[in-house]
Amino acid sequence: MIYCISDLHIGDKSRKDDFQENERKLIEFLQSIPDKNLIMVGDIFELWQCHLDNVIMAYPDLIRLLLRKSLCYVIGNHDQDMLNMKLLFGVPIVDKLIIEDTLFVHGHQFDAVNSKYKRLGRSITKMAGWLEEYIHKDVDVWAEQLVMRLKKLGRFGFPEYYRKEAVKQAKKEDMKRIVIGHSHVEDYAKIDGVEYYNCGTWTNGRQHVVKI
């Protein structure tokens, strides 16, 4: 069994940290699975709003356990700068992972704002972090609710868009299965013989896990 999680957005325990209420739940989950059976599918750390050193200092025990359980760290858009590190305390850092007939990518590659215009996505996230820190800690929750409403109305091609683009990529690489995150919506579909999984998120009280 392989376990996959994404979009934890672990921060520095300041007001802009949307993960901290899930710390205990994640520890309980990690303690329940074998070592090296976890794949992190991007945006594990919120590095557009926080420095990695501060994140590690805020959650030393959790991160130590997380890395012990992990087989690989597939980077997302919020932690993409880590790709230059190659390893995080012994855990390989890659932009995509293939295990037999399964492809693991974060999914921001299919999002125009974050794949082609990374400065825009980063700038919006930094602004949201500032608003959370100094105006109201739930600014990002309100923003996400608005985006979700727009997506349900057919804007941003959601969730069908991610399914379509991910399956297209899996076929291009001759894979039978693809696992992504990024959208913060847990999802599964089988399209044209390709299995599609979305790992959802661990922000603002949600706890999603994909099991393969």
C-alpha positions as CSV (number, residue, x, y, z in Angstrom):
1,M,0.0,0.0,0.0
2,I,1.3,3.5,-0.9
3,Y,-0.2,6.5,0.8
4,C,-0.3,9.9,-0.9
5,I,-0.9,13.3,0.6
6,S,-0.5,16.8,-0.8
7,D,-1.2,20.5,0.0
8,L,-0.5,20.5,3.7
9,H,0.9,24.0,3.4
10,I,2.7,23.6,6.7
11,G,3.7,27.1,7.9
12,D,5.4,28.7,10.9
13,K,2.5,28.6,13.4
14,S,1.7,32.3,12.8
15,R,-1.8,33.5,11.9
16,K,-1.2,32.8,8.3
17,D,-0.5,29.1,8.9
18,D,-3.5,27.2,7.7
19,F,-2.2,23.8,8.7
20,Q,-1.7,24.0,12.4
21,E,-5.1,22.7,13.6
22,N,-4.3,19.5,11.8
23,E,-0.9,18.8,13.5
24,R,-2.2,16.1,15.9
25,K,-4.3,14.4,13.2
26,L,-1.4,14.2,10.8
27,I,0.9,12.8,13.6
28,E,-1.8,10.1,14.3
29,F,-2.0,9.2,10.6
30,L,1.7,9.0,10.2
31,Q,2.1,6.8,13.3
32,S,-0.4,4.4,11.7
33,I,1.5,3.7,8.5
34,P,4.9,1.9,7.8
35,D,8.1,3.8,7.2
36,K,8.8,4.8,3.6
37,N,5.3,4.1,2.4
38,L,4.3,7.8,1.9
39,I,4.6,9.9,-1.2
40,M,4.3,13.7,-0.6
41,V,2.7,15.2,-3.7
42,G,3.7,18.8,-3.4
43,D,2.9,21.9,-1.4
44,I,3.8,20.2,1.8
45,F,5.4,23.4,3.1
46,E,4.1,26.9,2.6
47,L,7.3,28.5,1.3
48,W,5.6,31.4,-0.5
49,Q,4.6,32.8,2.9
50,C,7.3,31.3,5.3
51,H,11.0,30.5,5.3
52,L,11.8,26.7,5.4
53,D,14.0,27.2,8.5
54,N,11.0,28.7,10.4
55,V,8.7,25.9,9.3
56,I,11.1,23.2,10.5
57,M,11.6,25.1,13.9
58,A,7.8,25.3,14.3
59,Y,7.1,21.6,13.7
60,P,10.4,19.7,14.5
61,D,8.8,16.5,15.7
62,L,6.1,16.4,13.0
63,I,8.6,17.0,10.2
64,R,11.0,14.4,11.6
65,L,8.2,11.8,11.6
66,L,6.9,12.9,8.1
67,L,10.4,12.4,6.6
68,R,10.8,9.1,8.2
69,K,7.6,7.8,6.7
70,S,8.2,9.3,3.2
71,L,9.6,7.6,0.2
72,C,9.8,10.7,-2.0
73,Y,9.0,14.5,-2.0
74,V,7.4,15.6,-5.3
75,I,7.5,19.4,-5.3
76,G,4.5,21.7,-6.0
77,N,4.4,25.4,-6.8
78,H,4.5,26.6,-3.2
79,D,7.7,24.6,-2.5
80,Q,9.3,24.6,-5.9
81,D,12.4,26.3,-4.7
82,M,13.3,23.1,-2.8
83,L,14.0,21.3,-6.1
84,N,17.6,22.7,-6.0
85,M,18.2,20.9,-2.7
86,K,17.9,17.4,-4.3
87,L,17.4,15.9,-0.8
88,L,15.6,16.9,2.4
89,F,17.3,15.0,5.3
90,G,17.7,11.9,3.0
91,V,14.3,12.1,1.2
92,P,14.7,12.7,-2.5
93,I,13.1,15.8,-3.9
94,V,11.8,15.6,-7.5
95,D,9.5,17.4,-9.9
96,K,7.8,14.2,-10.9
97,L,7.9,10.5,-9.9
98,I,7.2,7.4,-11.8
99,I,6.6,4.0,-10.0
100,E,5.9,1.3,-12.5
101,D,2.8,2.5,-14.3
102,T,1.9,5.4,-12.0
103,L,2.8,9.0,-12.5
104,F,3.0,11.4,-9.5
105,V,3.0,15.2,-10.2
106,H,1.7,18.0,-8.1
107,G,-0.8,19.4,-10.7
108,H,0.2,23.0,-10.9
109,Q,1.6,22.1,-14.3
110,F,-2.0,22.1,-15.5
111,D,-2.9,25.5,-14.0
112,A,-2.1,28.5,-16.3
113,V,-1.7,30.9,-13.4
114,N,0.9,28.8,-11.6
115,S,2.6,27.0,-14.5
116,K,3.2,29.9,-16.8
117,Y,2.8,32.9,-14.6
118,K,4.4,31.8,-11.3
119,R,5.0,35.4,-10.2
120,L,1.3,36.1,-10.3
121,G,0.4,33.0,-8.2
122,R,3.3,33.8,-5.7
123,S,2.2,37.4,-5.4
124,I,-1.4,36.6,-4.7
125,T,-0.3,34.1,-2.0
126,K,2.0,36.6,-0.4
127,M,-0.7,39.2,-0.3
128,A,-3.1,36.7,1.2
129,G,-0.5,35.9,3.9
130,W,-0.1,39.6,4.7
131,L,-3.9,40.0,5.0
132,E,-4.1,36.9,7.3
133,E,-1.3,38.2,9.5
134,Y,-2.5,41.7,9.9
135,I,-6.2,41.9,9.0
136,H,-8.0,38.6,9.6
137,K,-6.7,35.0,9.9
138,D,-9.6,33.7,7.7
139,V,-9.0,35.8,4.6
140,D,-7.7,32.8,2.7
141,V,-10.7,30.7,3.7
142,W,-13.1,33.3,2.3
143,A,-11.0,33.6,-0.9
144,E,-11.0,29.8,-1.3
145,Q,-14.8,29.7,-0.8
146,L,-15.2,32.3,-3.6
147,V,-12.9,30.4,-5.9
148,M,-14.8,27.2,-5.3
149,R,-18.1,28.9,-6.1
150,L,-16.7,30.2,-9.3
151,K,-15.3,26.8,-10.2
152,K,-18.7,25.1,-9.6
153,L,-20.2,27.6,-12.0
154,G,-17.8,26.4,-14.6
155,R,-15.0,28.9,-14.3
156,F,-11.4,27.7,-14.2
157,G,-12.6,24.3,-15.7
158,F,-13.0,22.6,-12.4
159,P,-12.8,19.7,-11.5
160,E,-13.2,18.2,-15.0
161,Y,-10.3,20.3,-16.3
162,Y,-7.8,18.7,-13.9
163,R,-9.1,15.3,-14.7
164,K,-8.8,15.9,-18.4
165,E,-5.4,17.4,-18.4
166,A,-4.0,14.9,-15.9
167,V,-5.3,11.9,-17.9
168,K,-3.9,13.5,-21.1
169,Q,-0.5,13.7,-19.4
170,A,-0.7,10.1,-18.2
171,K,-1.5,8.9,-21.7
172,K,1.4,11.0,-23.1
173,E,3.8,9.2,-20.8
174,D,2.1,5.8,-21.3
175,M,0.9,5.6,-17.6
176,K,-2.1,3.7,-16.3
177,R,-2.5,5.9,-13.3
178,I,-1.8,9.5,-12.3
179,V,-1.8,11.1,-8.8
180,I,-1.9,14.9,-8.4
181,G,-2.9,17.5,-5.8
182,H,-3.0,21.3,-6.2
183,S,-6.8,21.8,-6.5
184,H,-7.4,21.1,-2.7
185,V,-10.4,18.9,-3.8
186,E,-10.1,15.1,-3.2
187,D,-11.2,13.3,-6.4
188,Y,-11.1,10.0,-8.3
189,A,-12.1,9.1,-11.8
190,K,-11.3,6.4,-14.4
191,I,-11.2,7.9,-17.9
192,D,-10.2,6.0,-21.0
193,G,-8.6,3.3,-18.9
194,V,-6.5,5.7,-16.9
195,E,-7.1,6.1,-13.1
196,Y,-7.0,9.7,-11.8
197,Y,-6.5,10.5,-8.2
198,N,-6.4,13.9,-6.5
199,C,-5.0,14.0,-3.0
200,G,-7.1,17.0,-1.8
201,T,-5.6,19.0,1.1
202,W,-4.8,19.2,4.8
203,T,-5.6,22.9,5.3
204,N,-8.3,24.4,7.4
205,G,-9.4,21.2,9.1
206,R,-9.5,18.9,6.1
207,Q,-7.6,15.6,6.1
208,H,-7.4,13.8,2.7
209,V,-5.3,10.7,1.9
210,V,-5.1,8.7,-1.3
211,K,-4.3,5.0,-0.9
212,I,-3.0,2.9,-3.8
